[in-house]
Amino acid sequence: MLDGSAVRRELREKGYVVLRGIIEPSTIERARGILEKAVGAHVDKHKPTVDGGQPLSSPRTLETGLSRAYEADPDMAPVTWVPAVKNSFVFQQLLFRDHNLCNLLEQVIGRPPSLASRFNVRSKVPGSTAVNFPWHQDHAYFRMQYLLKKQPVQRLLAAWAPLLPTDERNGVIQLYAGSHLLGFIPHRCSGGFLAAPSECSPRENADAPSLRPGDVVLFTDLTLHRSGPNLCDSVRWSADWAFELCEEDEVCPPLLELQVHQELRAQPKSVLIRNACRMWRGLCDFRLASSMPINNMGLISFSVGVVVAIGILAMAATLLPSTISLVACFEQVNGSQGVW
């Protein structure tokens, strides 16, 4: 295992470091058990079916439970499992605050690490495009989340850990070495995600490390990274969390804005509003499960249309202040009013 000085050096030079086998195997097993129960409860509640319309039967393993249940429509599978782990001792205390990892981070930053409030557990079902993140910096997401909460923007060091063996075939995290030295790059909205401009993507193959349960990838909030599609038969499971940094920490890269994206500042308000609404839908992970067709035949259809229109207007009036706030946050994220 790397010592504190070696980890600090890799974070400063590459923007990320791979820590092999740092998480206790017993913690991984207990975390997997919690998620297997959550998958079973989800399948029982929502009753998805496999091809042919037959109900999914036990056992519902972490590797195949969701992929079998959502084989007909992978993009409808859940992608985040925060409700299942937010009050879990195993995740909150044993995994996110793993003593080996925290002891190493104390050597790296010179003080006991402070766990940030954001975390996630994600599943990537084969064939799903819902979590195929494009090249991005986490600071773009963190920045928007803090601004929406009207809190000071915090610098973070991210941790990413697989709960099953993971490689390029099933969508392992890919990282762009040295990209943290570019500073904060204004991001665009692309397919519901925040994405760095294409000219900032690596021109050669990115680093896509093969990882096993117990491994952790640490990377700065300015390190460009992405995840590709899951081309295997089993589900990819991962957990990610973060630790707070100070601007003066050696492993905290400066927020110097890359100056080659001035065209983003010229976007009209209409574009910003449209992008903000897309981002809102993405952040809320809102999916419309069913829709009711409305035709123009008869008084009943007309009445339904009036009721729907009134409901939309009422919702718009309620959400307008939040939308304006979100637009302001998006302007700061994509650089239309300048970012550092």
N, C-alpha and C positions, 0 to 999 in steps of 0.2 A: 504494500500500500504506500502511496506517496505521502511524504511528510508535508507539514504546513508550508515550508518555504518553496517546495517543488510545486505544490498546488497554486500558491500565490504567483509563481513565475508563469505557469501555463495560463492562468486566468489573465494575466497582464499581457502576455504575448499573443495568445490565440483567442482569448475571450471565452474559453470553455475548457473543461477538464473532465475526463472519464474516470470515475472512482470504481474500481472493480471489487465486488463482494463486500461492500461496506455495511450493508443492511443485514441484520441478523436473519438467518433463514426462518426461524420460528415466527418472526414478525410478518414475513411475506406469506407464510402459510396461513396465519390467522387472518390477515387482510384478505386473502383469496377466499377463505371460508365465509367471511362477511358478505363479500360480493356475490358468491354463489347463492347464498340465501336471498339476497336482494333480487337477483335475476329470477329465481324461482317464484318469489312473491310477485314480481312484475308480470311474468308469464301467466300466473294464476289470475291476476286481476284483469289484465287486458286481453287475454285469450287470443294471442296471435296464433296463426296456424302455419304449418309447413305446406309445401306444394301438394296439391290434391285435396286441400281443405280438411285434412285430418288434424285433430288437436295434437299439440306437442306433448309428448310423454316424457317421463323421467327416464334416466337422470339428466338434469339440466346443468351440465358442467360449464365451467367458466370459459373453456375453449370453444364450445360449440352451441351452448344454450341459446344465445341470441342469434347466431347465424342461421340456425335451423328455424327459429321462430319467425325470422324476417327474411327468409330466403327469397320470397316473392317480391318484396319491396324493401331492400336494405336501407334506403334513405329514411324510412319511417322508424328505424330502430333508435332507441334512446342513445345519446352520446355522452351525457354527463350524469354522474351518480353522486353528486354532492349531498342530496338529502339522506342517502344511505350511510354516509361517513362523517357528516358534520358533527355528530355527537358520539362518535366511536372512539373509545379509549385507544384501541389498536392503531387507528390512523392518526388521531390527533396527538397522542403521547408517544407511542412506540415507533411509528414510521416517520412522521413529520419532525419529531424531536429525537430521532435515533441518537443514542449517546455517542456512538463512534463518529457519526457525521458531525454532531455538534462539537465534540472535542477537537476534531480536525479544523472546523471552521473557526474555533476560538484561536487556534494557532495562526490561521490565515489572516484574520482581521484584528487580532490582538485584544479581543473582549468576548464575553459570552454572546453567542448569536441570538438575535431577536426574531422570532417567527412572525412573518407578515400574516395579515388576515385572509389573504386570498389563497385558495387551493382548489384542486379539481381532481377528479378521477374520471377517466375517459375510456370508452369502449369504441373500437373501430371495427365495424362489421365488414366482412368481405363484400366488395362491390359498392359500399357506401361512399358518397362524396361529401358527407356532412362534416367531416373533420380532416379533410385534406387541406391543411393550412398552406397558403403560399408563403414566399419569403417575407419575413416580417421581423420587427424588433418588439420584444415584449413591452418595452417602455411606451409604445404607442397605445397598447391596450390599458396598461396600468395607469397611464396619464389620464385617459378618458374616464376610467373608473373613479379615480381620485377627484377629478374635476366635477363629475356628476354628483359626488357626495359633498362637494364644496370643502374638500380637505386639501392640505398642502400635498403636492406631488412628491411621492417617496421613491427613492432609488432602491432597487431590489436586486438580489442575486437569486436566480431561479434554480430549482432542483427538479429533475425529470427522472422517473424511475419506472422501468417495466415491471409488470407483475407476472408476465409470461415471457419466454424467450422471444426476442424481437430483433429483426434485421431489416434490410432494405426491401425484402419481399412482402413483408406485412406492414410496412409504413413506419419504420423506425424514424426517430428524429434525425434530421440532417442539419449540419452546421457549417457555416462559412467562416473559416479560420481568419482572424485578423479584422473581420468586419466591424468589430466594436470600436476600432480606431477611426472609423468614418464619422463618429458622432451620431447624434439623433437625426434620422432621415425622415422628412415628411412622408406620410403614408397616404395612399389612395384607398378607396373602397372598391373591392373587387369580389364579386360573387358572394357578398355577405360577409367578407373578411376584410380586415385591414391588411394592405399589402404594400411592400416597398416597391418603388419604381423598378422596371425591368432592367434598367441600366446598372442597378446596384446589385443584381444577382450575380453569383459566381460564374465566370466564363469557363471554368474547368469543373471537374467532378467535385462535389462537396463531400465532406466527411460524413459518412453514414455508418457509425460504429455498430457492430453486432453486440447486443446486450443480453444479459441474463438476469433473472430475478436476483436482487441483491445489489446490482450495479446502480450507480447514480451518475447522471450527467449534471454538472454544475455549469452555468453559463451566465454571463452578465445580461442586463436588461437591454443592452445595445447590440448584442450578438445576433446577426441575421441567422434565422433558422426556419425550417419548414418540416412538414411530414407528407410523405407520398401516399398513394393508395394502398389498400390491403389487398394483395393479389393471392393470398393463401386461402385455405378452407376454414381456418380457425380465427377467432376474434382476437384482436390486439388490445390488451389492457395496459393502462399506464396511470401513474399518479404524478401530479406535479404540484409543487408548493414553492415558497420563496422565503428568503430572509432579508431583513431590512439592512440597508447600507447607508453610510454617510458619504457625502461628496468627497471628503478628504481621505476616505479609505483607498489604499493602494490598488485594490481590485475593482474600484468604481470608475469606469471610463468617463471622461468629461462629455457634457452634453453640447458639444460644438455642432451647430447645424451644418449639414452638407449644403453648399451654396449652389448646386447645379439644378435645383428644382424650383426656380422662381416662378415658373408658369403656374404652379399650384395656387399661388396667391391671387391669380387673376380669375379664379373660378367665380361665376355669378352666384348670387344667393340661391337661385332656383336649384342649381346643381348641388350646393351645400345641403339644402333642405332634403333633396331626394336622397343624397348619400347618407345623411343623418338618419332618415327614416329606415333605410336599408340596414344601417348599423344597429338601430334600435331593434329591428326584427331579429337580427343575428344574435345580439346580446341576450335577448329574452328567449331565444330558441323557440319562437312561437310557430306552431304548425296548425293549420286548419284541417281538422280531421275529416270534416264533411261539409258539404255546401248544399244549399237548397235552391234549386233553379226557380226563377220567377219569370212567368210569362205575362203577356199583356192581355190575356183572355179572361174577361169577366170582372165583376166587382171585387171578388175575394182577392184575386191577384193584385188588383189596383190597391186595395187596402193594405195588403202585405208590403207592397212597395213603399207606401207612405210611411208605415211603421218603421221599416228598415231605414228609410231616409232620415226620419226624425232621430232614430237611434244613432246613426252615423254623425249627424250634426251635434247631438248632445255629447257624444264621445269626443268629437273634435274640439268642442268648447272646453271640455274637461282637460284634455291632454295638451292643448296649445301651449300653456306655460312651460310644460316639460319639454315639448318639442323645441321651443325657442332656446331653452337651456342646453338641450342636446346639440343644437346647431352651433351654439357658441363654443361648446366643448370640442365639436368636430373641427371648427375653424382653428382652434389651437393645436389640435392633433395634426391636421394636414398642412398647417403652415400658412393659411390664408391671411392670418393677421400676425405672422411671425412667431417663431418658436426659438427662443434663446439665440 
